[in-house]
Amino acid sequence: MMSVWGWIADAILAILLTATLFMAIRLDRALRVVRRDRAVFEALINNLGSATNSVKLGIQALRNEADRAAEQIERRSEDADKLATDLSFLIEAADRAGARLEEGRLAQALPQKLPEAAVAPAVTSTPDDLPGTGLRQLAGIAKRRRPRTPAADRPPEPAVADVSEPETVAQPAKMQGVR
């Protein structure tokens, strides 16, 4: 009996050894694939490291450029503020000059229109209270004065509109500084 049991044990052992050999061959193939993929994976990691360094350099360059652009914008903004202040001053000066011209024109026109006995006392209002003050109103007065035709073809026109009912003209809007 022993010999039958020995043959059965040897057959089971041979089957187990065959299965182990088959599994070893499959494991060897899987390890080859892993080794091959490992080399690809290492190359991928190296490329990722290089790309990360490039991105870091790009971000630093972008930050430097953004800082430079911010400084340039700040300088231009300061220059624009200065120019806006200067322009505001010039507009106010032109309005004052226009008011003085208007006062002078009205002062010359009043004695010519009214008889000597009816001359009104001196105007005590400020230039801002007078109708037609400001640079835009001064330009409007110049347009209303005379058309550009030869003097011989047209009769002389009065240089001033009727003083008894002054024309009301809206004051020009104040310029706001852009920031």
C-alpha positions in Angstrom: 0.0 0.0 0.0 2.7 2.2 0.6 3.7 2.2 -2.9 0.3 3.5 -4.1 0.4 6.2 -1.5 3.9 7.1 -2.5 2.8 7.4 -6.2 -0.1 9.6 -5.3 2.1 11.9 -3.1 4.7 12.1 -5.9 1.9 12.9 -8.5 0.5 15.7 -6.2 4.0 17.0 -5.7 4.7 17.0 -9.5 1.4 18.9 -10.1 2.3 21.4 -7.4 5.8 21.9 -8.9 4.3 22.3 -12.4 1.9 25.0 -11.1 4.8 26.7 -9.2 6.9 26.7 -12.5 3.9 28.2 -14.4 3.4 30.9 -11.8 7.2 31.7 -11.7 7.1 32.2 -15.5 4.1 34.6 -15.2 5.8 36.5 -12.4 9.0 36.8 -14.4 7.0 38.4 -17.3 5.2 40.8 -14.9 8.5 41.8 -13.4 10.0 42.5 -16.9 7.0 44.8 -17.6 7.4 46.6 -14.3 11.2 47.1 -15.0 10.4 48.5 -18.4 7.7 50.7 -17.0 10.0 51.8 -14.2 12.4 53.3 -16.7 9.6 55.1 -18.4 8.3 56.3 -15.0 11.8 57.6 -14.0 12.0 59.5 -17.3 8.5 60.9 -16.6 9.5 62.0 -13.1 12.7 63.7 -14.5 10.6 65.5 -17.2 8.1 66.6 -14.5 10.9 68.0 -12.4 12.3 70.0 -15.4 8.8 71.3 -16.2 8.3 72.3 -12.6 11.6 74.3 -12.6 10.6 76.0 -15.9 7.2 76.9 -14.4 8.9 78.4 -11.4 11.2 80.5 -13.6 8.2 81.6 -15.7 6.2 82.6 -12.6 9.2 84.6 -11.3 9.5 86.4 -14.7 5.8 87.0 -14.7 5.9 88.5 -11.2 8.9 90.8 -12.2 7.0 91.9 -15.3 3.8 92.6 -13.3 5.8 94.6 -10.8 7.4 96.6 -13.6 4.0 97.2 -15.2 2.5 98.3 -11.8 5.3 100.8 -11.3 4.7 102.2 -14.8 1.0 102.4 -14.3 1.6 104.2 -11.0 3.9 106.7 -12.7 1.4 107.3 -15.5 -1.4 107.7 -12.9 0.7 110.3 -11.0 1.4 112.1 -14.3 -2.3 112.1 -15.2 -3.2 113.5 -11.8 -0.7 116.3 -12.3 -2.0 117.0 -15.8 -5.6 117.0 -14.5 -4.7 119.5 -11.9 -2.9 121.7 -14.4 -5.8 121.4 -16.8 -8.3 122.3 -14.1 -6.2 125.4 -13.2 -6.1 126.4 -16.9 -9.8 126.0 -17.3 -10.5 128.1 -14.2 -8.1 130.8 -15.5 -9.8 130.8 -18.9 -13.2 131.1 -17.2 -11.9 134.1 -15.2 -10.4 135.7 -18.3 -13.7 135.1 -20.2 -15.6 136.7 -17.3 -13.3 139.7 -17.3 -13.8 140.0 -21.1 -17.5 139.7 -20.7 -17.6 142.4 -18.0 -15.5 144.7 -20.2 -17.8 144.1 -23.2 -20.9 144.7 -21.1 -19.4 147.8 -19.6 -18.6 149.2 -23.1 -22.1 148.2 -24.4 -24.1 149.7 -21.6 -23.1 153.4 -22.1 -23.7 153.1 -25.8 -27.2 151.6 -25.5 -28.6 153.7 -22.6 -28.8 157.5 -22.6 -26.4 159.3 -20.2 -29.0 159.9 -17.5 -30.1 156.2 -17.4 -26.7 154.7 -16.9 -26.9 152.1 -14.1 -24.5 152.1 -11.2 -21.5 149.8 -11.4 -22.1 146.1 -11.4 -21.3 144.6 -8.0 -21.9 141.0 -9.0 -19.1 138.5 -9.3 -18.0 137.2 -12.7 -19.7 133.9 -12.0 -23.1 135.6 -11.5 -23.0 137.3 -14.9 -24.8 135.5 -17.8 -22.5 134.3 -20.5 -19.4 133.8 -18.3 -16.9 131.1 -19.1 -14.9 130.0 -22.0 -17.8 128.2 -23.8 -20.1 131.2 -23.5 -17.3 133.4 -24.8 -17.1 131.2 -27.8 -20.8 131.4 -28.3 -20.8 135.2 -28.2 -18.1 135.2 -30.9 -20.3 133.0 -33.1 -23.4 135.2 -32.6 -21.6 138.5 -33.4 -21.3 138.7 -37.2 -21.4 136.3 -40.1 -18.3 136.2 -42.2 -19.6 138.1 -45.2 -18.1 141.2 -46.8 -19.0 144.4 -44.8 -20.3 146.2 -47.9 -23.0 143.6 -48.6 -24.7 143.6 -45.2 -25.9 146.3 -42.9 -24.0 146.8 -39.6 -25.3 144.7 -36.8 -25.2 145.6 -33.1 -22.2 144.0 -31.3 -24.3 143.1 -28.2 -27.7 141.4 -27.7 -30.4 143.3 -25.9 -29.1 144.0 -22.4 -32.6 144.4 -20.8 -33.2 140.7 -20.9 -30.0 138.8 -20.5 -29.8 135.4 -22.1 -29.4 132.7 -19.5 -26.8 130.1 -20.4 -26.0 127.1 -18.3 -22.7 127.2 -16.6 -20.1 124.7 -18.0 -19.7 121.5 -16.0 -16.7 121.3 -13.8 -14.1 118.8 -15.0 -13.7 115.8 -12.7 -10.2 114.3 -12.4 -9.9 110.8 -13.7 -8.3 108.4 -11.2 
